[in-house]
Amino acid sequence: MRKFLLLLLSLTAFIGQSDAQVVGLKSNLLYSATASPNLGVEIGMGPQTTLDISAGFNPFKFSHNRQWRHWLVQPEFRWWTCERFGGHFLAGHLIGGGFNVGNVSFFPFSMWDALENNRLKGHAFGGGIGYGYAWMIGKRWNLEAEIGVGYVHAWYDQYEYQDGGAKIASDLNKNYWGITKLSISFVYLF
């Protein structure tokens, strides 16, 4: 996955006009609220288009052997209605990652019922469409909000909830239709 990300970033260096290239560095505050460090880079490709690549992870284990460990990469192509980095935009995104989640009494959008007494370990991939808006709050600062909907397919194994717990089931699959992106981000433009 790292090689794919580096290839995608290097290809974007040749797209668009070099004298008009603008880059934004961002962090999703909602994602950070889940104790998941994250960082995104948005690269101007044309007068009304950008490529946003966001990534995040959570390596932590919480009290009572709860864990929400995961990594996530989400590339997104954006079309801005006026000019890039300001106002309304429409987007198409992909999403991919891995997870090791367990002993959690809730999970957003009721994706899995078995998480309170089990641990699920696997990978997911999907995509969707989104709508967002960016407010210019300073010369180099933006506040951005976005919501995206789409599809995600997950394949995973189920274990007893503690680390090293016995495998209960393998080669399980789950399909999800719903919210695939929700963000409120601070963006620094340079």
C-alpha positions in Angstrom: 0.0 0.0 0.0 2.9 2.3 0.8 4.3 1.8 -2.7 0.9 2.7 -4.3 0.7 5.9 -2.2 4.2 7.0 -3.2 3.4 6.2 -6.9 0.2 8.2 -6.7 2.0 11.2 -5.1 4.8 11.2 -7.7 2.3 11.0 -10.6 0.5 14.1 -9.3 3.7 16.1 -9.5 3.4 16.1 -13.3 -0.3 17.0 -13.5 -1.4 20.7 -13.8 0.6 23.8 -14.1 3.7 24.0 -12.0 3.4 27.7 -11.4 -0.1 27.4 -10.1 0.5 24.4 -7.9 -0.9 24.8 -4.4 -0.7 22.2 -1.7 -2.8 21.9 1.5 -1.8 20.0 4.6 -4.8 19.0 6.8 -6.0 17.1 9.8 -9.6 15.8 10.4 -10.7 16.9 13.8 -13.6 14.3 14.0 -11.2 11.5 13.2 -8.7 12.8 15.8 -11.6 12.7 18.4 -11.5 8.9 18.1 -7.8 9.0 19.3 -6.7 8.4 15.8 -3.8 10.5 14.5 -4.3 11.5 10.9 -2.8 13.7 8.2 -3.9 14.6 4.7 -2.3 16.3 1.7 -4.3 18.0 -1.0 -2.6 18.9 -4.3 -4.0 21.3 -6.8 -4.2 19.7 -10.3 -6.1 22.4 -12.2 -8.1 25.6 -11.7 -11.0 23.6 -10.2 -9.6 20.2 -9.4 -7.5 18.8 -6.5 -6.3 15.4 -5.3 -6.7 14.8 -1.6 -4.9 11.9 0.0 -5.6 11.3 3.7 -4.3 8.6 6.0 -4.8 7.8 9.7 -4.2 5.1 12.2 -4.9 4.0 15.8 -2.3 1.8 17.4 -3.7 2.1 20.9 -5.2 -0.3 23.4 -7.6 1.1 25.9 -8.7 0.1 29.4 -10.5 -3.2 29.9 -8.7 -4.7 26.9 -10.7 -2.5 24.5 -9.1 -1.9 21.1 -9.8 0.2 18.1 -6.6 -0.5 16.2 -6.7 0.3 12.5 -5.0 2.1 9.6 -6.8 3.8 6.8 -5.9 5.5 3.5 -8.4 7.5 1.5 -7.5 9.1 -1.8 -10.1 11.5 -3.2 -10.5 13.5 -6.4 -12.3 16.8 -5.9 -14.1 19.2 -8.4 -14.6 22.7 -7.0 -17.6 24.7 -8.3 -15.6 28.0 -8.4 -11.9 27.7 -7.6 -10.0 25.1 -5.8 -9.6 25.3 -2.0 -12.7 27.5 -1.5 -16.4 27.0 -1.5 -18.4 24.0 -2.6 -16.9 20.8 -4.0 -18.0 17.4 -5.2 -15.7 14.4 -4.7 -15.2 10.8 -5.5 -13.1 8.7 -3.1 -11.6 5.3 -2.5 -11.1 3.9 1.0 -8.8 1.0 2.2 -7.3 -0.2 5.4 -6.8 -2.8 8.0 -8.3 -3.3 11.5 -8.0 -5.2 14.7 -11.0 -4.1 16.8 -12.6 -5.8 19.8 -14.3 -5.6 23.2 -16.2 -2.4 22.1 -19.8 -1.9 23.2 -20.7 0.3 20.2 -19.5 0.7 16.7 -20.5 3.6 14.4 -23.5 3.0 12.2 -24.1 -0.5 13.6 -21.7 -2.2 11.2 -21.0 -5.2 13.5 -23.0 -6.6 16.3 -20.3 -9.1 17.6 -17.8 -6.5 18.8 -18.7 -6.4 22.4 -17.6 -10.0 23.1 -15.3 -10.6 20.2 -12.3 -9.3 18.3 -12.3 -8.8 14.5 -9.1 -8.7 12.5 -9.0 -8.0 8.8 -9.1 -5.6 5.9 -11.6 -3.4 4.0 -11.8 -1.6 0.7 -14.5 0.6 -0.9 -15.4 3.9 -2.4 -18.0 6.6 -2.6 -19.0 10.1 -3.5 -19.0 13.2 -1.3 -20.0 16.8 -0.9 -18.1 19.4 1.0 -17.5 23.1 1.7 -14.3 25.0 2.5 -14.3 28.3 4.4 -11.3 30.6 4.0 -10.5 31.7 7.6 -7.2 33.3 6.9 -4.5 33.9 4.3 -3.2 30.3 4.6 -5.9 28.7 6.7 -9.2 26.9 5.7 -11.9 25.1 7.7 -13.4 22.3 5.7 -16.4 20.1 6.2 -17.3 17.0 4.1 -19.8 14.1 4.1 -19.4 11.1 1.8 -21.6 8.0 1.2 -20.6 4.8 -0.5 -19.8 1.1 -0.2 -17.2 -0.8 1.8 -16.4 -4.6 1.6 -14.6 -6.1 4.6 -13.0 -9.5 4.9 -11.9 -10.6 8.4 -11.4 -13.3 11.0 -13.2 -13.4 14.4 -11.4 -14.2 17.6 -12.1 -14.3 21.3 -11.8 -10.6 22.5 -8.4 -10.8 24.2 -5.1 -10.6 22.3 -4.0 -14.1 21.6 -7.6 -15.4 21.9 -8.7 -18.4 20.0 -10.0 -18.0 16.5 -13.8 -18.5 16.4 -14.4 -18.1 12.6 -12.3 -17.3 9.5 -12.9 -15.9 6.1 -15.9 -13.8 7.1 -17.2 -11.0 4.8 -19.3 -7.9 5.4 -20.8 -5.4 3.0 -21.6 -1.9 4.1 -23.6 0.8 2.4 -23.7 4.2 4.2 -21.4 7.0 5.4 -17.8 6.5 4.2 -16.4 9.9 5.0 -17.3 12.5 7.7 -14.8 15.3 8.3 -14.2 18.7 9.8 -10.7 19.6 9.0 -8.2 22.5 9.5 -6.2 23.0 6.3 -2.9 24.9 6.0 -2.2 26.1 2.4 1.3 26.6 1.1 
